[in-house]
Amino acid sequence: MALPFTIEAQTGTARLGRIQTAHGPVETPAFMPVGTVGSVKAVPQDVLEELDAHIILGNTYHLYLRPGHELVRSLGGLHKFMSWDRALLTDSGGFQVFSLGDLTKVSEEGVTFRSHLDGTSHLFTPERSMEIQIALGSDIVMAFDECTEHPAERERSRTSMEMTLRWARRSKEYFDAHEHEVPWTQIAGSTPATPALSGIVQGGMYADLRRESAERTVELDFPCYAIGGLSVGEPREKTVEMIAAALEVLPKDKPRYVMGVGYPHEIVQYAAMGVDMMDCVLPTRAGRHGLLFTSEGRMNIKNARFAQDQGPADPKCSCKVCARYSRAYLRHLFVAAEPLAGLLNTIHNLAFYLDTMRAVRHAIRLGDLSGLLSASVSLA
Amino acid sequence: MALPFTIEAQTGTARLGRIQTAHGPVETPAFMPVGTVGSVKAVPQDVLEELDAHIILGNTYHLYLRPGHELVRSLGGLHKFMSWDRALLTDSGGFQVFSLGDLTKVSEEGVTFRSHLDGTSHLFTPERSMEIQIALGSDIVMAFDECTEHPAERERSRTSMEMTLRWARRSKEYFDAHEHEVPWTQIAGSTPATPALSGIVQGGMYADLRRESAERTVELDFPCYAIGGLSVGEPREKTVEMIAAALEVLPKDKPRYVMGVGYPHEIVQYAAMGVDMMDCVLPTRAGRHGLLFTSEGRMNIKNARFAQDQGPADPKCSCKVCARYSRAYLRHLFVAAEPLAGLLNTIHNLAFYLDTMRAVRHAIRLGDLSGLLSASVSLA
């Protein structure tokens, strides 16, 4: 298990780097579009390639339920199944299982939950999560963690963090013994590449617990470290404080990944702090709901003031949507509930997020993030 | 008003031709994808271009209600609004208004109907239909006709046919006086092109009425003739009989358009009979419902037997969907209600229809349609 990571430039705490996955390189800081059930919602894979996405995320919980990890494995893994030969990261299933709330029951062994599709009962354990992610053929597998609910008392947060650490150890043990079972090592033949397992820092909203969680997760020795349990309803200053606490401890020569964030100005800020990877459903979900992210701020495309607006969604954007369609047309599509609306809005939003990260990388290379930071904060 | 039409080859009654519209050439026999509200549902315009669609259809009724023809005119017309610089044909609004059933009231003046969106009352007359289609900037405008309901007694069909003839005259008078008002003649400047008006043959399910309708419509002298009022529930032999009756009479040097048809084997048959243009929602609507048209027949992609099928939807198809994705993946997308399902299925179905017409044109050039006819009939 390895995940080669080279840092090519640094500006302040920000790093420009490159992660070498078994399915190609990922330039960091990277934003990862979310492809929940084996599809970045509405977007064909060739468009993701055009957008220059080098890594996307799949959700273990959803793929386990449908179409099922055994089916995906039998078809050669998720890359082959969805025809995506670039990198894939899968979450552990933990966060989404916990999101089911009353339908779940947590024990030392793992989490029992009921499917949101048919109510059937299932058990996720660290071992099971590893088995599923390996069957899917993920390049970057996430350790099975407990996403501490918010708000949570200190003692509850510590107890939860301790469980996540025990689960991290179990995840690693299972992963180390089974990582060679990914469907693509058997297929590729010539490339004896393996997936990598990422640890996850928890600790609720307590900076000292976050530091302790980071220290003890690092002791387990992962090639990548994620910071989980954020974006769960806490104020943003708290998010920043928790990220900062973990980053203090996490090794600088390994990729650091903040899960489930954020708005454009947030991902710029986190990248400036030294975060290397982020993912969020925001650009895709907001796009389907008619919310566009632009260099002029957020834009609700259904607003009547766009009815006759012949300009592009974002005059500074060079994506294929902004190059071709007007705000008036995008508004019409959305108001008329045309299926094309979701696709075009999503393409633009993904382009905006990926361009934002590209601009961050460029600024790190040039040695000055200040302009980008102040510009993005003004859009908050 | 003119619609240059050259016939390049003939095989039996089938014709290989080229219609020169103000927005480029259309090779015939042509299948026209339906872009109801200014969008071929789910499909971006660049993909329509890749599919080599040279003409698409817009629905006057829908565009009139939303976004409104005045808005479209003020934005430069439908071509510019939707960013489509190839040919556009608009229907008259008549068929869809009649489809509203109890919500409509027909008089000599026109049709009063209630919007399916908000229940407001509107009046379509021949003049109003022309005004709307000209405002939209259609290349081929359809005369306002009454689509006779099915079944209809002979006398009712005659009365309705007579009304359509009077409305055709009124359509033509208004059109001739206003065709120069299309938004794009004012914009293009150098190209003094104008739209063309197509007459429509009616006559219910009575061959002699169809012939009479054709004769009297031809007397009005249109550059294009459509055969309407079919695919309204009649048996297919009746459809064929009505088309044949009209084609006997319609001038051979003008394009002949059968509205609202059909299945792949039907469009091959009609092309063989001498029909030059067809349109149908079938490939797009069926695609969104998981029905794929293939060289092996119709395929319901949600069928469990495709769950592990790694082959393309159609092994003989070279569309971008068949080139990249498996039946197993398409089935998964459909079962999981992923928005990408509708797009991919629609792209394949449109490719299949457009490829079918391309094969028809090739066969006419080669002088033998028999193989194509028997192959397509076997898929019925």
Interface residues (C-beta under 8 A of the other chain):
Chain A: V37 G38 S39 K41 A42 V43 P44 Q45 D46 R66 P67 L71 S74 L75 G76 F81 M82 S83 R288 A307 Q308 Q310 K320 R324 Y325 S326 A328 Y329 H332 L333 V335 A336 E338 P339 L340 G342 L343 L344
Chain B: V37 G38 S39 K41 A42 V43 P44 Q45 D46 R66 P67 L71 S74 L75 G76 F81 M82 S83 R288 A307 Q308 Q310 K320 R324 Y325 S326 A328 Y329 H332 L333 V335 A336 E338 P339 L340 G342 L343 L344
